[in-house]
Amino acid sequence: MKQLPENLLLMIYEAKNGDTIAARNTLILLTGMLSSTRFNQFTGEILSEPLEIPEWVRSYLAQSFTHILEGQNADKALNLKRNGRPTAWSYYPKLAAAQTVHFYHTHSAEKKTIEESCATVADGINSLVARVNRTLLESVGLGHFIGKSGISQELVSKWYFKLLKKNANLNGIRGKQIAQLIEVDLRNPQ
């Protein structure tokens, strides 16, 4: 049996708490899991083995479908649209920043502290967003930062410790990719 994406539980948690981007991405993954012809929506690779759907995924779907059957709008039942003020930051930019902090803290030659890593990431992301191609930013998970005012070291630190507490996967390749972009940007100021 193929494995579920390791962050699916966290994605469902974020979706239930109103993160519309996490809700949409969760729905994309779940649709692929339920499809009789399964493929990886990111690579197009056809997956021959079906995924076993765990109870907690079934519970999420059952709860959402029950709300729809009770007359609730599907967008609201699946948290695809949020009523009221949208959240400033969804799960994915927080995860991208936290993974980059983790990479700097655990893999940098200088053995940076968490605080130093958070400062480097905040400054680096702000610089990248101001100067780098939108497509490149989106490809490494920084697309959500485009058009936002600068992020602070304190905000990055808050995201890091929140995701660390939730046992999110902070070892993702995205952290290394973003750190490499930051280092290239620091070496080539304009």
C-alpha positions as CSV (number, residue, x, y, z in Angstrom):
1,M,0.0,0.0,0.0
2,K,1.1,3.5,-0.8
3,Q,1.6,5.9,2.1
4,L,-0.5,9.0,2.8
5,P,1.1,12.4,2.7
6,E,2.6,12.8,6.1
7,N,1.2,16.3,6.6
8,L,-2.4,15.3,5.6
9,L,-3.6,15.2,9.3
10,L,-2.2,18.7,9.8
11,M,-3.8,19.9,6.6
12,I,-7.2,18.6,7.8
13,Y,-6.6,20.3,11.1
14,E,-5.9,23.6,9.4
15,A,-8.8,23.2,7.0
16,K,-11.2,22.6,10.0
17,N,-9.8,25.8,11.5
18,G,-10.7,27.9,8.4
19,D,-7.5,27.8,6.3
20,T,-9.1,27.9,2.9
21,I,-5.8,27.0,1.0
22,A,-5.3,24.0,3.3
23,A,-8.9,23.0,2.7
24,R,-8.6,23.2,-1.1
25,N,-5.3,21.2,-1.1
26,T,-6.8,18.7,1.3
27,L,-9.8,18.2,-1.0
28,I,-7.4,17.7,-4.0
29,L,-5.5,15.0,-2.1
30,L,-8.7,13.3,-0.9
31,T,-10.2,13.4,-4.4
32,G,-7.1,11.6,-5.7
33,M,-7.3,9.1,-2.9
34,L,-11.0,8.3,-3.6
35,S,-10.5,8.1,-7.4
36,S,-10.5,4.6,-9.0
37,T,-7.7,5.8,-11.4
38,R,-5.2,7.4,-9.1
39,F,-2.4,9.7,-10.1
40,N,-0.1,12.2,-8.5
41,Q,-1.6,15.6,-9.3
42,F,1.8,17.3,-9.0
43,T,3.9,14.9,-11.2
44,G,1.1,13.2,-13.3
45,E,2.6,9.8,-12.3
46,I,0.0,7.1,-12.3
47,L,-0.2,5.3,-9.0
48,S,-1.2,1.6,-9.4
49,E,-1.7,0.7,-5.7
50,P,-4.8,2.2,-3.9
51,L,-4.4,4.0,-0.7
52,E,-6.0,2.7,2.4
53,I,-8.1,5.6,3.8
54,P,-7.7,5.9,7.5
55,E,-10.6,6.4,9.9
56,W,-9.7,10.1,10.6
57,V,-9.9,10.9,6.9
58,R,-13.3,9.2,6.6
59,S,-14.4,11.1,9.7
60,Y,-13.5,14.4,8.2
61,L,-15.3,13.6,4.9
62,A,-18.3,12.2,6.7
63,Q,-18.6,15.3,8.8
64,S,-18.3,17.6,5.8
65,F,-20.8,15.6,3.7
66,T,-23.3,15.6,6.7
67,H,-23.1,19.4,6.7
68,I,-23.8,19.5,3.0
69,L,-26.8,17.1,3.4
70,E,-28.1,19.3,6.1
71,G,-28.3,22.1,3.6
72,Q,-25.0,23.9,4.3
73,N,-23.2,25.3,1.2
74,A,-20.4,22.9,0.1
75,D,-17.8,25.7,0.1
76,K,-18.6,26.4,3.8
77,A,-18.9,22.7,4.8
78,L,-15.5,21.9,3.3
79,N,-14.0,25.3,4.4
80,L,-13.2,26.3,0.9
81,K,-14.4,29.8,1.5
82,R,-14.3,31.6,4.7
83,N,-16.9,33.9,6.1
84,G,-15.7,37.2,7.6
85,R,-12.1,38.3,7.6
86,P,-9.6,35.9,5.9
87,T,-6.6,34.7,7.9
88,A,-3.5,36.7,7.1
89,W,-1.3,33.6,6.7
90,S,-2.3,30.1,5.6
91,Y,-0.5,26.9,6.6
92,Y,1.8,26.6,3.6
93,P,3.8,29.9,4.0
94,K,4.2,29.1,7.7
95,L,5.5,25.6,6.9
96,A,7.9,27.0,4.3
97,A,9.3,29.5,6.8
98,A,9.5,27.0,9.6
99,Q,11.2,24.4,7.4
100,T,13.8,27.0,6.4
101,V,14.4,28.0,10.0
102,H,14.9,24.3,10.8
103,F,17.3,23.9,7.9
104,Y,19.4,26.9,9.1
105,H,19.4,25.7,12.7
106,T,20.4,22.1,11.9
107,H,22.5,22.4,8.8
108,S,24.2,25.7,8.7
109,A,28.0,25.7,9.0
110,E,27.8,28.4,11.7
111,K,25.3,26.4,13.8
112,K,22.9,29.3,14.1
113,T,20.5,29.6,17.1
114,I,16.8,29.5,16.5
115,E,16.6,33.2,17.0
116,E,19.4,33.8,14.5
117,S,17.8,31.4,12.0
118,C,14.4,33.2,12.4
119,A,16.1,36.6,11.7
120,T,17.9,35.2,8.7
121,V,14.7,33.6,7.3
122,A,12.6,36.8,7.9
123,D,15.2,39.1,6.3
124,G,15.8,36.6,3.4
125,I,12.1,36.1,2.6
126,N,11.5,39.8,2.6
127,S,14.5,40.4,0.3
128,L,13.4,37.5,-2.0
129,V,9.8,38.7,-2.3
130,A,11.0,42.2,-3.1
131,R,13.4,41.1,-5.9
132,V,12.8,37.6,-7.2
133,N,10.6,36.2,-10.0
134,R,7.1,35.3,-8.9
135,T,7.2,31.9,-10.6
136,L,10.4,31.0,-8.7
137,L,8.9,32.0,-5.4
138,E,5.7,30.0,-6.1
139,S,7.8,26.9,-7.0
140,V,9.4,26.8,-3.5
141,G,6.3,27.6,-1.5
142,L,6.8,31.4,-1.1
143,G,4.0,32.5,-3.5
144,H,1.8,33.4,-0.5
145,F,4.3,36.1,0.6
146,I,3.9,38.1,-2.6
147,G,2.2,41.3,-2.0
148,K,2.4,41.1,1.8
149,S,4.2,43.6,3.9
150,G,7.5,42.4,5.4
151,I,7.5,39.6,7.9
152,S,9.3,39.9,11.2
153,Q,11.7,37.6,13.1
154,E,9.0,37.3,15.8
155,L,6.4,36.1,13.4
156,V,8.7,33.5,11.9
157,S,9.7,32.4,15.4
158,K,6.0,32.1,16.3
159,W,5.3,29.9,13.2
160,Y,8.3,27.7,13.9
161,F,7.4,26.9,17.5
162,K,3.7,26.4,16.7
163,L,4.5,23.9,13.9
164,L,7.3,22.3,16.1
165,K,4.7,21.8,18.8
166,K,2.3,20.2,16.3
167,N,5.0,17.8,15.2
168,A,4.9,19.1,11.6
169,N,7.5,17.8,9.2
170,L,10.2,20.4,9.4
171,N,12.7,18.4,7.4
172,G,11.1,19.1,4.1
173,I,13.2,19.8,1.0
174,R,11.5,23.2,0.7
175,G,13.6,24.5,3.7
176,K,16.8,23.7,1.9
177,Q,15.6,25.2,-1.4
178,I,14.6,28.4,0.3
179,A,17.8,28.6,2.3
180,Q,19.8,28.2,-1.0
181,L,17.8,31.0,-2.6
182,I,18.4,33.2,0.4
183,E,22.1,32.5,0.3
184,V,22.3,33.3,-3.4
185,D,20.3,36.5,-2.8
186,L,22.7,37.5,0.1
187,R,25.8,36.9,-2.1
188,N,24.3,38.9,-5.0
189,P,22.8,42.1,-3.6
190,Q,21.4,44.6,-6.1
